[in-house]
Each structure stands twice: as C-alpha cells, then as structure tokens.
Amino acid sequence: MSPRRIALLVVGLVVAVMVGFWLHHSDEEQVREAADAIVEGANQGPFELTRALSEYATEGVSVTVSDLPEPLLSRGAIVAAASRPVAGGKLSFRMQTVQISVEGSNARLNAEFAATLQLGLRGLTRKRSGVALFQKIDGRFLLVSAEIGGEL
C-alpha cells in the first residue's frame, strides 16, 4: 500500500470513530429520551401518547398513581385515563429534578412530576414525586412501571 492510501485509511477510520461517538447515546440519555417522549405524547393527545407508549413502553406497562383506586395496567389503560376530560381545562405534564441510574439492563428514573390544569388564563400546578422503571429490551430502554406518589 502506498503512503497516500494508508493516510486516507487512517483519516477514514478516525472520522468513522468520531461519527460513532457523536451518534452514540448513553444509557442515561436513552432513558431520558424515552421518558420525555412519553410525557410529550401525554401533553399532545391520545394519538401521540399511544404512539409514544408503543415505542417506549412494554405492552404490560403499569402506572400507579396514589390518587387512583387501582393501577393502570396496560398502554391502553394509560391512554384511556389520560384521555378523560378534565373539568373545564387542559391538563399538561412535565418532569423536574430528574435523576437516572442504570445498572445493566435496568434503569430507574426518579423525578418530580408536575401536572398543571390550565383554567383559562390561570393554571393550577400540583407537584408529586415519582419513580419510573425501565428495562433494556432489544437495545432500547422501555418503560415497565411507574409510581406517582402524593402531592409534595
């Protein structure tokens, strides 16, 4: 091989490695992306939430909310609960103070969840602590369960 071909090969290898690092998302970033997509889907409506849950949650996902008498035990149950009309306003969600820990194929997300009920120009916000558990399946982190506690 000529020196020029060797140099081009080395440059190509360096560029490939740099692109790989740039495109690679850490496990924590993958978990955060999944959680953000689900929250964003919930804020946009039933169709978008269904799509987000299909991509980022297991079929048997369970969500327990301290105010609800029973846990929500599937993607469909979560969408149905999120689609119920709220008295006179629009409900939106966000996560704050997010901490993610990953051990092997399991991840835990601890966060402060805020729900805001928009009533005209005024909004009423309630904050709760929550924990979400994710599992890496086929190279992607999927929501397995979540528990939303009482008001902070």
Buried (B, 14 or more C-beta within 10 A) or exposed (E): EEEEEEEEEEEEEEEEEEEEEEEEEEBBEBBBBBBBBBBBBBBEEEEBBBEBBEEBBBEEBBBBBEEEEEEBBBBEBBBEEBEEEEEEBEBBBBBEEBEBEBEEEEBBBEBBBBBBBBEEEEEEEEBBBBBBBBBBEEEEBBBBBBBBBEEE
